[in-house]
Amino acid sequence: MTPETALAEIYAGLQLAMLLAAPPLLAVLVVGVVVGVLQAATQINEPTIAFVMKAIALAASLALTGHFLLGRLVGFTLDLFHRIPQVIG
C-alpha cells in the first residue's frame, strides 16, 4: 500500500464521516438557535427546554435520514472490502 492510497482511503472515510454527521448536527444547531432566541425573547432560562427540543430534533433527523445515512455507510464499507485486493496488492 502506497502512502497515496492510504491518504485517499482516509480522505474518503473523512468525507463520509462529515456527510453522515451533517444532518443531525444541522438539525440540532438550527433548533438550538431557535430555542435560544425564543428563550431570550421570553426570558425563560430553563436549560431542560433546550435539551429536550434538541433531543427531539436529533431523533427526528435520524428517523428521517437514517435509511439514507446507513445505506451510504454500508455502501462505503462494502466498496472498501471489495477494494482490499487492489489496495494491498
Secondary structure by P-SEA (a helix, b strand, c coil): ccaaaaaaaaaaaaaaaaaaacaaaaaaaaaaaaaaaaaaaaccccaaaaaaaaaaaaaaaaaacaaaaaaaaaaaaaaaaaacccccc
